[in-house]
């Protein structure tokens, strides 16, 4: 039975992100690739960190190997090429530097095991994606790093899968609560008034931190933003860069006034708010929207922790389904752990 292919089929680029280490990202990647075996689709795989080694270099825990089919494009780095157990050709060597050498794109000429490692900067991942398409990739899978939701940016790809599980916390209530919160952020609605923001962004110089859009458009820095909101009473306030607690706390002093406008980020990967600040914003009637929506395709549930304990898999999945409005899948269900 195919678990993930029906969910990812309509997306050219898929990012996989995790709530923590050992949440099951590599298992998800392997599940997707295995469900495309024999389909004649050219898959391209890359990872923000190192992936495919036998042991996690930080925790010393076992990691699943990555098996690819002939024709796959695998992104790695120079020092890891000898560890890729495939007949291969070097399709491209990129100028993106890493501690283990330049980034290399391999084309698999046989089935076999690979180790992945690619750029960790969003702009470089975007450039890498374009190169992979030029080399014939039909679907790209980006295995992201822990807590690096910037790599599920809409610029990387519209579809993302979030991996969660027992390795995040020993308390199942904490796992469910925090996973549901991150899902809520990832699923924020796209603003219905994009055109005004896009035009204002074209006119703004790089020093502008915020744009207030209403009867007139005002460009503000962090210090003058509250004054611009009070004077102009905008319908939308677009924040450039990351939306953090330190950026939002001063706006909370506006009280109920914040209910009059939409606060907008580029996409949900830019929203790095704590749950407390996010809830306080909502309590004042504040709305947060995004310019470019990301599609959260699924949450995967791993009841087994790498640190020697586990939850009941059915209970964890059921609890997550109660809180999250997307498919929740235990990709290891029915398999020998």
PEZI-V226789 format. One record per pair of residues at least 12 apart in sequence whose C-alpha atoms are under 8 Angstrom apart, sorted by the first residue. I is the first residue (numbers start at 1). J is the second residue. D is the distance in Angstrom with one decimal. If there is no record, write none. Layout:
i=I j=J d=D
i=I j=J d=D
This chain:
i=2 j=35 d=6.4
i=3 j=31 d=7.9
i=3 j=329 d=7.7
i=3 j=331 d=7.2
i=4 j=31 d=7.3
i=4 j=32 d=6.0
i=4 j=35 d=7.8
i=5 j=32 d=6.1
i=5 j=35 d=6.3
i=5 j=36 d=7.5
i=7 j=297 d=6.2
i=7 j=298 d=7.7
i=8 j=159 d=7.3
i=8 j=297 d=7.2
i=11 j=139 d=7.5
i=11 j=157 d=7.9
i=11 j=158 d=7.2
i=11 j=159 d=6.2
i=12 j=138 d=6.5
i=12 j=139 d=4.7
i=12 j=140 d=6.2
i=12 j=157 d=7.5
i=13 j=139 d=5.7
i=13 j=140 d=4.6
i=13 j=141 d=5.9
i=13 j=142 d=7.5
i=13 j=156 d=7.2
i=13 j=157 d=4.9
i=13 j=158 d=7.0
i=13 j=159 d=6.7
i=14 j=139 d=7.8
i=14 j=140 d=6.2
i=14 j=141 d=4.9
i=14 j=142 d=6.1
i=14 j=157 d=6.0
i=14 j=158 d=7.2
i=14 j=159 d=5.1
i=14 j=160 d=5.4
i=14 j=161 d=7.5
i=15 j=141 d=5.8
i=15 j=142 d=4.6
i=15 j=143 d=6.0
i=15 j=144 d=6.6
i=15 j=151 d=7.2
i=15 j=152 d=5.6
i=15 j=156 d=7.6
i=15 j=157 d=6.8
i=15 j=159 d=6.5
i=15 j=160 d=4.7
i=15 j=161 d=6.4
i=16 j=28 d=7.9
i=16 j=29 d=7.7
i=16 j=141 d=7.5
i=16 j=142 d=6.1
i=16 j=143 d=5.0
i=16 j=144 d=5.5
i=16 j=152 d=7.4
i=16 j=160 d=5.7
i=16 j=161 d=4.9
i=16 j=162 d=6.1
i=16 j=163 d=7.4
i=17 j=143 d=6.7
i=17 j=144 d=5.0
i=17 j=145 d=6.4
i=17 j=146 d=6.5
i=17 j=147 d=7.3
i=17 j=148 d=7.1
i=17 j=149 d=6.6
i=17 j=151 d=7.8
i=17 j=152 d=7.1
i=17 j=160 d=7.5
i=17 j=161 d=6.4
i=17 j=162 d=5.1
i=17 j=163 d=6.2
i=18 j=144 d=7.4
i=18 j=145 d=6.9
i=18 j=146 d=5.1
i=18 j=147 d=6.3
i=18 j=148 d=8.0
i=18 j=162 d=5.7
i=18 j=163 d=4.6
i=18 j=164 d=6.1
i=19 j=146 d=6.2
i=19 j=147 d=5.9
i=19 j=162 d=7.3
i=19 j=163 d=6.2
i=19 j=164 d=5.3
i=19 j=165 d=7.9
i=19 j=168 d=6.6
i=19 j=179 d=7.3
i=20 j=146 d=5.2
i=20 j=147 d=6.5
i=20 j=164 d=7.2
i=20 j=167 d=6.8
i=20 j=168 d=5.5
i=21 j=146 d=5.9
i=21 j=167 d=7.0
i=21 j=168 d=7.6
i=22 j=167 d=6.2
i=22 j=305 d=7.3
i=22 j=306 d=6.3
i=23 j=163 d=5.6
i=23 j=164 d=5.2
i=23 j=165 d=5.5
i=23 j=166 d=7.6
i=23 j=167 d=6.2
i=23 j=168 d=7.3
i=23 j=301 d=8.0
i=23 j=302 d=6.3
i=23 j=305 d=8.0
i=24 j=163 d=6.2
i=24 j=164 d=7.4
i=24 j=300 d=7.8
i=24 j=302 d=6.5
i=25 j=143 d=6.9
i=25 j=163 d=6.1
i=26 j=51 d=7.5
i=26 j=52 d=7.8
i=26 j=63 d=7.9
i=26 j=64 d=6.8
i=26 j=66 d=7.6
i=26 j=143 d=7.4
i=27 j=64 d=6.9
i=27 j=331 d=7.6
i=28 j=300 d=7.8
i=28 j=331 d=7.0
i=29 j=141 d=7.4
i=29 j=143 d=7.2
i=30 j=66 d=6.4
i=30 j=67 d=7.2
i=31 j=331 d=7.5
i=33 j=68 d=7.3
i=37 j=69 d=6.7
i=41 j=137 d=8.0
i=41 j=138 d=6.2
i=41 j=139 d=7.5
i=42 j=71 d=6.2
i=42 j=72 d=5.7
i=42 j=73 d=7.4
i=42 j=136 d=6.8
i=42 j=137 d=5.1
i=42 j=138 d=5.2
i=42 j=139 d=6.7
i=43 j=71 d=7.8
i=43 j=72 d=5.2
i=43 j=73 d=6.2
i=43 j=137 d=5.7
i=43 j=138 d=6.0
i=43 j=139 d=5.1
i=43 j=140 d=5.9
i=43 j=141 d=7.6
i=44 j=72 d=5.8
i=44 j=73 d=4.4
i=44 j=74 d=5.8
i=44 j=75 d=7.6
i=44 j=132 d=7.0
i=44 j=137 d=5.8
i=44 j=138 d=7.7
i=44 j=139 d=6.2
i=44 j=140 d=4.7
i=44 j=141 d=6.3
i=45 j=72 d=7.7
i=45 j=73 d=6.3
i=45 j=74 d=5.1
i=45 j=75 d=6.1
i=45 j=116 d=7.5
i=45 j=140 d=5.9
i=45 j=141 d=5.0
i=45 j=142 d=6.2
i=45 j=143 d=7.7
i=46 j=74 d=6.4
i=46 j=75 d=4.9
i=46 j=76 d=7.2
i=46 j=116 d=5.8
i=46 j=117 d=6.2
i=46 j=118 d=5.7
i=46 j=140 d=7.9
i=46 j=141 d=6.4
i=46 j=142 d=5.1
i=46 j=143 d=6.2
i=47 j=75 d=7.5
i=47 j=116 d=5.6
i=47 j=117 d=4.9
i=47 j=118 d=5.3
i=47 j=119 d=7.7
i=47 j=142 d=5.6
i=47 j=143 d=4.4
i=47 j=144 d=6.0
i=47 j=145 d=7.8
i=48 j=117 d=6.1
i=48 j=118 d=5.4
i=48 j=119 d=5.9
i=48 j=120 d=4.8
i=48 j=142 d=7.4
i=48 j=143 d=6.2
i=48 j=144 d=5.1
i=48 j=145 d=5.6
i=49 j=116 d=7.8
i=49 j=117 d=5.5
i=49 j=118 d=6.9
i=49 j=120 d=7.3
i=49 j=144 d=7.2
i=49 j=145 d=6.1
i=50 j=115 d=7.1
i=50 j=116 d=5.8
i=50 j=117 d=4.7
i=50 j=118 d=7.9
i=51 j=66 d=7.8
i=51 j=115 d=5.6
i=51 j=116 d=5.0
i=51 j=117 d=6.4
i=52 j=64 d=6.6
i=52 j=65 d=4.7
i=52 j=66 d=5.2
i=52 j=113 d=8.0
i=52 j=114 d=6.4
i=52 j=115 d=4.5
i=52 j=116 d=6.3
i=53 j=65 d=6.4
i=53 j=115 d=6.2
i=61 j=306 d=6.6
i=65 j=113 d=6.8
i=65 j=114 d=7.7
i=65 j=115 d=8.0
i=66 j=113 d=5.5
i=66 j=114 d=5.8
i=66 j=115 d=6.9
i=67 j=111 d=7.4
i=67 j=112 d=5.4
i=67 j=113 d=4.4
i=67 j=114 d=6.5
i=68 j=108 d=7.7
i=68 j=111 d=5.7
i=68 j=112 d=5.6
i=68 j=113 d=6.2
i=68 j=114 d=7.2
i=69 j=108 d=7.2
i=69 j=110 d=6.7
i=69 j=111 d=4.5
i=69 j=112 d=6.8
i=70 j=108 d=5.0
i=70 j=109 d=5.2
i=70 j=110 d=4.4
i=70 j=111 d=4.7
i=70 j=112 d=7.9
i=71 j=107 d=6.1
i=71 j=108 d=5.1
i=71 j=109 d=6.0
i=71 j=110 d=7.4
i=72 j=107 d=5.9
i=72 j=108 d=5.4
i=73 j=105 d=6.6
i=73 j=106 d=5.6
i=73 j=107 d=4.6
i=73 j=108 d=6.4
i=73 j=132 d=7.7
i=73 j=137 d=7.2
i=74 j=105 d=5.8
i=74 j=106 d=5.1
i=74 j=107 d=6.4
i=74 j=108 d=7.4
i=74 j=114 d=7.5
i=74 j=116 d=6.7
i=75 j=103 d=7.0
i=75 j=104 d=5.8
i=75 j=105 d=4.5
i=75 j=106 d=6.2
i=75 j=116 d=5.7
i=75 j=117 d=6.2
i=75 j=118 d=6.0
i=76 j=103 d=5.8
i=76 j=104 d=5.3
i=76 j=105 d=6.3
i=76 j=106 d=7.5
i=76 j=115 d=6.6
i=76 j=116 d=4.6
i=76 j=117 d=4.3
i=76 j=118 d=5.7
i=77 j=98 d=7.7
i=77 j=100 d=6.2
i=77 j=101 d=5.7
i=77 j=102 d=5.5
i=77 j=103 d=4.4
i=77 j=104 d=5.2
i=77 j=116 d=7.6
i=77 j=117 d=5.9
i=77 j=118 d=6.8
i=78 j=100 d=6.5
i=78 j=101 d=5.1
i=78 j=102 d=5.7
i=78 j=103 d=6.6
i=78 j=104 d=6.3
i=79 j=100 d=5.4
i=79 j=101 d=6.2
i=80 j=100 d=7.7
i=80 j=115 d=6.6
i=80 j=116 d=7.9
i=81 j=115 d=7.8
i=83 j=114 d=6.8
i=83 j=115 d=6.6
i=84 j=112 d=7.8
i=84 j=113 d=5.9
i=84 j=114 d=4.2
i=84 j=115 d=5.8
i=85 j=112 d=5.6
i=85 j=113 d=5.0
i=85 j=114 d=6.0
i=86 j=108 d=6.3
i=86 j=109 d=7.0
i=86 j=110 d=5.7
i=86 j=111 d=6.3
i=86 j=112 d=4.9
i=86 j=113 d=6.3
i=86 j=114 d=7.1
i=87 j=108 d=6.1
i=87 j=109 d=5.1
i=87 j=110 d=5.3
i=87 j=111 d=7.8
i=88 j=106 d=6.2
i=88 j=107 d=5.6
i=88 j=108 d=4.7
i=88 j=109 d=5.0
i=88 j=110 d=7.2
i=89 j=106 d=5.7
i=89 j=107 d=5.3
i=89 j=108 d=6.8
i=89 j=109 d=7.1
i=90 j=104 d=7.1
i=90 j=105 d=6.1
i=90 j=106 d=4.7
i=90 j=107 d=6.4
i=91 j=104 d=7.8
i=91 j=105 d=5.5
i=91 j=106 d=5.5
i=91 j=107 d=6.0
i=91 j=135 d=7.8
i=92 j=104 d=5.9
i=92 j=105 d=5.1
i=92 j=106 d=7.3
i=93 j=105 d=6.3
i=96 j=119 d=6.8
i=96 j=124 d=7.5
i=98 j=119 d=7.5
i=103 j=117 d=7.7
i=103 j=118 d=6.1
i=103 j=119 d=7.3
i=120 j=151 d=8.0
i=121 j=151 d=7.9
i=122 j=150 d=7.0
i=122 j=151 d=6.0
i=122 j=153 d=7.8
i=122 j=156 d=7.2
i=125 j=156 d=6.8
i=126 j=155 d=6.6
i=126 j=156 d=5.5
i=129 j=156 d=7.6
i=149 j=269 d=5.2
i=149 j=270 d=8.0
i=150 j=269 d=4.8
i=150 j=270 d=6.6
i=151 j=269 d=7.4
i=152 j=269 d=6.2
i=152 j=294 d=7.9
i=153 j=267 d=6.7
i=153 j=268 d=7.4
i=153 j=269 d=5.3
i=153 j=270 d=7.9
i=153 j=294 d=7.4
i=154 j=267 d=6.5
i=154 j=269 d=7.9
i=154 j=292 d=6.4
i=154 j=293 d=6.9
i=154 j=294 d=5.7
i=157 j=294 d=7.9
i=158 j=293 d=7.3
i=158 j=294 d=4.9
i=158 j=295 d=5.7
i=159 j=294 d=6.2
i=159 j=295 d=4.8
i=159 j=296 d=6.1
i=159 j=297 d=6.2
i=160 j=294 d=7.3
i=160 j=295 d=6.2
i=160 j=296 d=5.1
i=160 j=297 d=5.8
i=160 j=298 d=7.6
i=161 j=296 d=6.0
i=161 j=297 d=5.6
i=161 j=298 d=5.2
i=161 j=299 d=5.9
i=161 j=300 d=7.5
i=162 j=183 d=8.0
i=162 j=296 d=7.5
i=162 j=298 d=6.5
i=162 j=299 d=4.8
i=162 j=300 d=6.4
i=163 j=299 d=5.7
i=163 j=300 d=4.8
i=163 j=301 d=6.4
i=163 j=302 d=7.7
i=164 j=179 d=6.8
i=164 j=299 d=7.1
i=164 j=300 d=6.1
i=164 j=301 d=5.4
i=164 j=302 d=6.3
i=165 j=300 d=7.9
i=165 j=301 d=5.3
i=165 j=302 d=4.3
i=165 j=303 d=5.3
i=165 j=304 d=7.0
i=165 j=305 d=7.2
i=166 j=302 d=6.4
i=166 j=303 d=5.1
i=166 j=304 d=5.6
i=166 j=305 d=4.8
i=166 j=309 d=7.7
i=166 j=310 d=6.1
i=166 j=311 d=6.7
i=167 j=304 d=7.1
i=167 j=305 d=4.3
i=167 j=306 d=6.1
i=167 j=307 d=6.9
i=168 j=305 d=8.0
i=170 j=309 d=7.8
i=172 j=311 d=7.5
i=172 j=316 d=7.3
i=176 j=316 d=7.8
i=176 j=319 d=6.8
i=176 j=320 d=5.8
i=176 j=323 d=7.7
i=179 j=320 d=7.9
i=180 j=320 d=7.2
i=180 j=323 d=6.0
i=180 j=324 d=5.9
i=181 j=275 d=7.1
i=183 j=296 d=7.5
i=183 j=324 d=7.0
i=184 j=324 d=7.9
i=185 j=268 d=6.1
i=185 j=271 d=7.3
i=186 j=268 d=5.2
i=186 j=269 d=7.2
i=186 j=294 d=6.6
i=186 j=295 d=7.7
i=186 j=296 d=6.5
i=187 j=268 d=7.6
i=187 j=293 d=7.5
i=187 j=294 d=6.8
i=187 j=295 d=6.9
i=187 j=296 d=6.4
i=188 j=268 d=6.8
i=188 j=288 d=7.4
i=188 j=289 d=6.0
i=188 j=290 d=6.7
i=188 j=293 d=7.1
i=189 j=289 d=5.5
i=189 j=290 d=6.3
i=189 j=293 d=6.5
i=190 j=289 d=5.6
i=190 j=290 d=4.8
i=190 j=291 d=5.6
i=190 j=292 d=6.1
i=190 j=293 d=5.3
i=191 j=264 d=7.6
i=191 j=289 d=5.5
i=191 j=290 d=5.8
i=191 j=291 d=5.9
i=194 j=291 d=6.4
i=196 j=213 d=7.4
i=197 j=211 d=7.9
i=197 j=213 d=7.5
i=197 j=238 d=7.4
i=200 j=217 d=7.4
i=204 j=219 d=7.5
i=207 j=221 d=7.7
i=208 j=220 d=6.0
i=208 j=221 d=5.8
i=208 j=240 d=7.8
i=209 j=221 d=5.0
i=209 j=222 d=6.3
i=209 j=239 d=6.3
i=209 j=240 d=5.3
i=209 j=241 d=7.7
i=210 j=222 d=7.3
i=210 j=225 d=7.1
i=210 j=237 d=6.8
i=210 j=238 d=5.5
i=210 j=239 d=4.7
i=210 j=240 d=5.8
i=211 j=237 d=5.6
i=211 j=238 d=5.1
i=211 j=239 d=6.7
i=212 j=228 d=7.3
i=212 j=229 d=7.1
i=212 j=232 d=7.9
i=212 j=234 d=5.7
i=212 j=235 d=7.6
i=212 j=236 d=5.9
i=212 j=237 d=4.6
i=212 j=238 d=6.5
i=213 j=234 d=5.2
i=213 j=235 d=6.0
i=213 j=236 d=5.2
i=213 j=237 d=6.3
i=214 j=232 d=7.3
i=214 j=233 d=7.1
i=214 j=234 d=4.3
i=214 j=235 d=5.1
i=214 j=236 d=6.8
i=215 j=232 d=7.8
i=215 j=234 d=7.3
i=216 j=232 d=7.7
i=222 j=247 d=7.9
i=226 j=250 d=7.9
i=226 j=251 d=6.7
i=226 j=254 d=7.8
i=233 j=260 d=7.7
i=233 j=261 d=7.9
i=234 j=260 d=7.7
i=234 j=261 d=6.2
i=235 j=260 d=6.6
i=235 j=261 d=4.4
i=235 j=262 d=6.3
i=236 j=261 d=5.1
i=236 j=262 d=4.7
i=236 j=263 d=6.0
i=236 j=264 d=7.1
i=237 j=261 d=6.9
i=237 j=262 d=6.1
i=237 j=263 d=4.9
i=237 j=264 d=6.0
i=238 j=263 d=6.0
i=238 j=264 d=4.6
i=238 j=265 d=6.0
i=239 j=263 d=7.4
i=239 j=264 d=6.1
i=239 j=265 d=5.5
i=239 j=266 d=7.7
i=240 j=265 d=6.8
i=240 j=266 d=7.2
i=241 j=265 d=7.7
i=241 j=266 d=7.7
i=241 j=270 d=6.6
i=242 j=265 d=7.7
i=242 j=270 d=4.6
i=242 j=271 d=6.0
i=242 j=272 d=6.7
i=243 j=265 d=7.0
i=243 j=270 d=5.9
i=243 j=271 d=4.8
i=243 j=272 d=5.8
i=243 j=273 d=6.7
i=244 j=271 d=6.6
i=244 j=272 d=5.1
i=244 j=273 d=5.0
i=244 j=274 d=8.0
i=245 j=272 d=7.5
i=245 j=273 d=5.3
i=245 j=274 d=6.7
i=245 j=277 d=6.4
i=248 j=277 d=7.7
i=249 j=277 d=7.4
i=252 j=280 d=8.0
i=252 j=281 d=6.8
i=255 j=284 d=6.1
i=256 j=284 d=5.2
i=256 j=285 d=6.7
i=256 j=286 d=8.0
i=258 j=284 d=6.9
i=258 j=285 d=6.9
i=258 j=286 d=5.4
i=259 j=284 d=6.6
i=259 j=285 d=4.7
i=259 j=286 d=4.6
i=259 j=287 d=6.8
i=260 j=286 d=7.8
i=261 j=286 d=7.5
i=261 j=287 d=7.3
i=262 j=286 d=7.3
i=262 j=287 d=5.3
i=262 j=288 d=5.9
i=262 j=289 d=6.6
i=263 j=286 d=7.7
i=263 j=287 d=6.1
i=263 j=288 d=4.8
i=263 j=289 d=6.2
i=264 j=288 d=5.7
i=264 j=289 d=4.8
i=264 j=290 d=5.1
i=264 j=291 d=6.6
i=265 j=288 d=7.7
i=265 j=289 d=6.6
i=265 j=290 d=4.9
i=265 j=291 d=6.2
i=266 j=290 d=5.6
i=266 j=291 d=4.9
i=266 j=292 d=6.1
i=267 j=290 d=4.9
i=267 j=291 d=5.8
i=267 j=292 d=5.1
i=267 j=293 d=6.0
i=267 j=294 d=7.0
i=268 j=290 d=6.4
i=268 j=293 d=7.2
i=268 j=294 d=7.0
i=296 j=326 d=7.3
i=297 j=326 d=6.7
i=297 j=327 d=7.3
i=298 j=326 d=5.6
i=298 j=327 d=4.9
i=298 j=328 d=5.9
i=298 j=329 d=7.2
i=299 j=326 d=7.1
i=299 j=327 d=6.3
i=299 j=328 d=4.8
i=299 j=329 d=6.3
i=300 j=328 d=5.6
i=300 j=329 d=4.7
i=300 j=330 d=5.5
i=300 j=331 d=6.8
i=301 j=313 d=7.8
i=301 j=316 d=7.2
i=301 j=317 d=6.1
i=301 j=328 d=6.7
i=301 j=329 d=5.8
i=301 j=330 d=4.8
i=301 j=331 d=7.5
i=302 j=330 d=6.1
i=302 j=331 d=7.9
i=302 j=332 d=7.7
i=303 j=316 d=6.7
i=313 j=330 d=7.6
i=317 j=329 d=7.2
i=317 j=330 d=7.1
